[in-house]
Amino acid sequence: MLSKLPMGFMSGIKIIRLTHQDAIVGVRFKWMNQNPFKSIYFAVLSMAAELSTGVLAYGQIYKRNPNVSMLVVKLEAEFYKKAVGEILFTCLDGDKIAEAIEACIQSNQARSLECVSIGRNSVGEEVAKFIFTWSFKSKN
């Protein structure tokens, strides 16, 4: 994390679970990532949510032949509760991501895909919802 995503490291973001189908990324409220309202700064929540979607995509393109590039082209967010304590962001879109990347390679056309990440607090309440639109392009 320190070498590839230093701001994520500094803010305390951690990958909790990673499978082919899903990813869970956690971040805990601390002095370094707070906003003036004594909760986690929205940009830190965004980083954690993005990582939960991006790590699934990166796992699909890592050392892939042909190479595939990935880029966030759109972000939507909704915030429901104050983010304090530990927040876990879950993305369940691993299979959709794999299908989009495979279609991108087969057609040699760029593909876009919306990936959802839901952030929940320690009692399971939804704190935030992020929708990242990822673009994938085969480098043939």
C-alpha positions in Angstrom: 0.0 0.0 0.0 2.8 2.4 0.9 4.5 2.2 -2.5 1.5 2.0 -4.8 -1.1 4.1 -2.9 0.7 6.2 -0.3 -2.3 8.4 0.6 -4.3 5.3 1.2 -1.6 4.0 3.5 -1.4 7.3 5.4 -5.2 7.5 5.9 -5.4 3.9 7.2 -7.1 2.2 4.3 -6.8 -1.6 4.4 -7.9 -4.5 2.2 -9.9 -6.8 4.5 -11.1 -9.4 2.0 -10.4 -10.1 -1.7 -11.8 -12.8 -3.8 -12.6 -13.1 -7.5 -16.2 -12.0 -6.9 -15.9 -9.4 -4.1 -13.7 -7.1 -2.1 -14.0 -5.5 1.3 -11.9 -2.4 2.1 -11.9 -0.9 5.6 -11.0 2.5 7.0 -11.1 3.6 10.6 -11.8 7.1 11.9 -8.6 8.6 13.2 -7.0 12.0 13.6 -5.2 11.8 10.2 -8.3 11.3 8.2 -10.9 13.4 10.0 -12.8 16.4 8.8 -13.8 19.5 10.9 -17.1 17.7 11.9 -15.3 14.8 13.7 -16.0 12.2 11.1 -14.0 10.6 8.2 -13.3 13.1 5.4 -15.3 12.3 2.3 -12.1 12.0 0.1 -10.8 9.2 2.4 -14.2 7.4 2.1 -13.9 7.9 -1.7 -10.4 6.3 -1.7 -11.6 3.3 0.3 -14.7 2.8 -2.0 -12.6 3.2 -5.1 -10.1 0.6 -3.9 -12.9 -1.9 -3.3 -13.8 -1.7 -7.0 -10.4 -1.0 -8.5 -8.6 -3.9 -6.8 -11.2 -6.3 -8.4 -10.5 -4.8 -11.8 -6.7 -4.7 -11.3 -6.7 -8.4 -10.4 -8.3 -9.1 -13.8 -5.8 -7.1 -15.8 -2.6 -7.9 -13.9 0.0 -9.4 -16.3 -2.8 -9.9 -18.9 -1.9 -10.5 -22.5 -2.9 -8.3 -24.3 -2.5 -5.5 -21.8 -5.7 -3.8 -20.7 -5.7 -0.2 -19.3 -8.3 0.9 -16.7 -9.4 4.4 -15.7 -12.2 5.9 -13.6 -14.3 8.1 -15.9 -17.2 8.9 -13.5 -17.9 8.9 -9.8 -21.3 9.3 -8.1 -21.7 9.3 -4.3 -24.4 9.5 -1.7 -23.8 10.0 2.0 -26.4 8.8 4.6 -24.8 8.9 8.0 -21.8 10.4 9.8 -18.7 8.1 9.1 -17.2 7.4 12.5 -15.5 4.2 13.9 -14.7 1.6 11.3 -16.3 1.8 7.8 -16.2 -1.3 5.5 -16.7 -0.8 1.8 -18.0 -3.8 -0.1 -18.0 -4.3 -3.9 -19.7 -7.5 -5.2 -19.1 -6.8 -8.9 -16.1 -9.1 -9.6 -17.9 -11.3 -12.1 -19.3 -8.3 -14.0 -15.8 -6.8 -14.1 -14.3 -10.0 -15.5 -17.0 -10.2 -18.2 -16.5 -6.6 -19.2 -12.7 -7.0 -19.5 -13.1 -10.2 -21.5 -15.6 -8.5 -23.8 -13.1 -5.6 -24.2 -10.3 -8.0 -25.2 -12.5 -10.0 -27.6 -14.0 -7.0 -29.4 -10.9 -4.8 -29.2 -13.3 -2.0 -28.2 -13.2 0.1 -25.0 -15.8 -0.9 -22.4 -17.3 1.0 -19.5 -18.8 -0.5 -16.4 -20.5 0.9 -13.3 -19.3 -0.7 -10.1 -21.0 -0.2 -6.8 -19.4 0.1 -3.4 -21.4 0.3 -0.2 -19.9 1.6 3.0 -21.3 0.3 6.3 -20.4 1.1 9.9 -19.8 -1.4 12.7 -23.5 -2.0 13.3 -24.2 -2.6 9.6 -25.9 0.8 8.9 -25.3 2.1 5.4 -23.1 5.2 5.6 -22.3 5.9 2.0 -22.8 4.5 -1.5 -20.4 5.1 -4.4 -20.8 4.2 -8.0 -17.5 4.3 -10.0 -17.6 4.0 -13.8 -14.5 2.2 -15.0 -13.3 2.3 -18.6 -11.3 -0.6 -19.9 -9.3 -0.6 -23.1 -7.3 -3.4 -24.7 -3.8 -2.4 -25.9 -3.6 -4.7 -28.9 
